[in-house]
Every structure is written in structure tokens, then in C-alpha cells.
Amino acid sequence: MIGLIQRVSEARVVVGGETVGAIERGLLALIGVEKGDDVGRADRLLERLLGYRVFPDESGRMNLSLATIDGGLLLVPQFTLAADTRKGTRASFTSAAPPVEGERLFDYLAAQAQAAHAHVQCGRFGADMQVALVNDGPVTFWLQG
């Protein structure tokens, strides 16, 4: 599983004009599910999302995690992260998990996140989403579970 995380001061996801998820200070995590991913990889990705040190301590060094600062986590499914872009001018999605499997693993990740962390919001799998954010830093990392 892929998690493209951005440290944000705020972020929200809108579907059909309705805000379906919003956070203040925390992480926006775009989630891609690849063929062969399983709950073990989802669990590992969640561990990294909650524990990856991207927030500044009192000295300004990135030593604090999302769990440490009790920040928000906005999970947004994004199958295009699993694209193969190595050749040509159009992405191939052969490495992406089939939609049913991708949704199952995204839903599993979201449920585990909500059980482990107090401030979790989610986008909607398969929906046309509008994502707005203020990237703090900017700080962006590519994580794999």
C-alpha cells in the first residue's frame, strides 16, 4: 500500500458540494492500493502514518509524530498512486488493485485508523472528490506499507 502524506495546517475533501471529511493540523494521506496488498500491509502503513515523525519539536526539528501531537488524519483513496508511468505518455493501472479489493483494504485501513486514533476523517472511495489543503512546510513524503 502507498501513502502519499502531506503535513497540513488544514485539509478537506468535498463530494458533490458536500464536505465529507475535514481536519485542521495533521496529515492528509492519499492512499493507493496495489495488487498483492493485504491487511498486513495496511496495518504497517497505518503504523507509519501514526508514527512517522514529520512535525517540528521545540527546536524546529521533525521529531514529533501525528500520534504525539494528536493531530488530524484525512485518508483519501487515490488509485492513481499505483500507476505505472515508466513508459509512454499515458499511465497504466495494471499494478493497481481491482476496485473491490482496493475499497475493501481502504475501508479496513480507515476502520483501523479510527480505532487507533481519535481524529480520523475519510474521503469516499470511487467518488469524484475535490481535495483542498494547506501544505505546511511544504512537507510531503511517500510511504509504503
C-alpha positions as CSV (number, residue, x, y, z in Angstrom):
1,M,0.0,0.0,0.0
2,I,1.1,3.5,-0.8
3,G,0.6,6.5,1.4
4,L,1.5,9.9,0.0
5,I,1.4,12.1,3.1
6,Q,1.4,15.9,3.3
7,R,1.7,17.8,6.6
8,V,-1.1,20.2,6.6
9,S,-2.5,23.1,8.7
10,E,-5.9,22.2,7.2
11,A,-7.4,19.9,4.6
12,R,-10.9,18.9,3.4
13,V,-12.5,16.6,0.9
14,V,-15.7,17.6,-0.9
15,V,-18.0,15.2,-2.8
16,G,-21.0,16.7,-4.8
17,G,-20.7,20.0,-3.0
18,E,-20.7,18.4,0.5
19,T,-17.7,18.3,2.8
20,V,-17.3,14.6,3.7
21,G,-14.1,15.0,5.7
22,A,-12.0,17.8,7.2
23,I,-9.1,18.2,9.5
24,E,-7.1,21.0,11.0
25,R,-3.4,20.5,11.8
26,G,-2.3,17.0,10.8
27,L,-1.7,14.7,7.8
28,L,-3.5,14.4,4.5
29,A,-2.8,10.8,3.3
30,L,-3.6,9.9,-0.3
31,I,-3.9,6.1,-0.3
32,G,-3.1,3.8,-3.2
33,V,-3.8,0.0,-3.1
34,E,-1.7,-2.2,-5.3
35,K,-2.2,-5.8,-6.4
36,G,-0.9,-8.1,-3.7
37,D,-1.6,-5.7,-0.9
38,D,-3.2,-7.3,2.2
39,V,-4.3,-6.3,5.8
40,G,-0.7,-6.8,6.9
41,R,0.5,-4.1,4.6
42,A,-2.4,-1.9,5.6
43,D,-1.5,-2.4,9.3
44,R,2.1,-1.5,8.6
45,L,1.1,1.6,6.6
46,L,-1.2,2.8,9.5
47,E,1.7,2.3,12.0
48,R,3.8,4.5,9.8
49,L,1.1,7.1,9.3
50,L,0.6,7.5,13.0
51,G,4.3,7.2,14.0
52,Y,6.2,8.9,11.2
53,R,8.0,12.0,12.6
54,V,7.1,15.0,10.4
55,F,6.0,17.6,12.9
56,P,8.5,20.1,14.5
57,D,9.6,19.9,18.1
58,E,10.5,22.9,20.2
59,S,13.9,23.1,18.2
60,G,12.1,23.1,14.9
61,R,13.3,19.5,14.0
62,M,10.9,17.0,12.6
63,N,10.8,14.8,15.7
64,L,7.1,14.6,16.5
65,S,4.5,12.2,15.0
66,L,0.9,12.6,14.3
67,A,0.1,10.5,17.4
68,T,2.3,12.6,19.5
69,I,0.7,15.9,18.5
70,D,-2.8,14.3,18.5
71,G,-3.4,15.8,15.0
72,G,-6.0,15.1,12.4
73,L,-5.7,12.3,9.8
74,L,-7.6,12.7,6.5
75,L,-7.5,9.5,4.4
76,V,-8.3,9.9,0.7
77,P,-8.4,6.9,-1.6
78,Q,-6.4,7.6,-4.8
79,F,-5.9,4.6,-7.1
80,T,-3.7,6.7,-9.5
81,L,-0.8,6.4,-7.0
82,A,-0.5,2.8,-8.2
83,A,0.0,3.9,-11.8
84,D,2.9,2.6,-13.9
85,T,4.3,5.7,-15.6
86,R,7.7,4.3,-16.7
87,K,6.9,4.4,-20.5
88,G,4.7,6.3,-22.9
89,T,2.6,9.3,-22.2
90,R,-0.4,7.7,-20.6
91,A,-0.4,5.9,-17.2
92,S,-1.1,2.2,-17.0
93,F,-3.1,1.0,-14.0
94,T,-2.2,-2.7,-14.3
95,S,-0.5,-2.7,-10.9
96,A,-3.5,-1.1,-9.1
97,A,-5.7,-3.5,-7.1
98,P,-9.1,-4.2,-8.6
99,P,-11.7,-1.7,-7.3
100,V,-13.5,-4.2,-5.0
101,E,-10.2,-5.2,-3.3
102,G,-9.0,-1.6,-3.2
103,E,-12.2,-0.5,-1.5
104,R,-12.0,-3.4,1.0
105,L,-8.4,-2.5,2.0
106,F,-9.1,1.2,2.1
107,D,-12.1,0.6,4.4
108,Y,-10.1,-1.7,6.6
109,L,-7.3,0.9,6.9
110,A,-9.9,3.6,7.7
111,A,-11.6,1.4,10.4
112,Q,-8.2,0.5,12.0
113,A,-7.2,4.2,11.9
114,Q,-10.5,5.3,13.6
115,A,-10.0,2.6,16.3
116,A,-6.4,3.7,16.9
117,H,-6.6,7.5,16.6
118,A,-9.2,10.0,17.8
119,H,-9.2,12.4,14.8
120,V,-9.7,10.5,11.6
121,Q,-11.7,11.6,8.6
122,C,-12.0,10.0,5.2
123,G,-12.7,10.7,1.5
124,R,-15.2,8.5,-0.4
125,F,-13.9,5.5,-2.4
126,G,-14.7,5.8,-6.1
127,A,-16.2,9.3,-5.8
128,D,-15.2,12.3,-7.8
129,M,-13.6,14.2,-4.9
130,Q,-12.3,17.8,-4.6
131,V,-9.4,17.9,-2.2
132,A,-8.3,21.2,-0.7
133,L,-5.3,21.6,1.6
134,V,-2.7,24.0,3.0
135,N,0.5,22.1,2.9
136,D,2.6,23.1,5.9
137,G,6.3,23.4,5.1
138,P,5.7,22.1,2.4
139,V,6.3,18.7,3.8
140,T,5.4,15.7,1.6
141,F,6.6,12.0,1.9
142,W,5.9,8.8,0.0
143,L,5.4,5.9,2.4
144,Q,4.8,2.2,1.6
145,G,3.3,-0.3,4.0
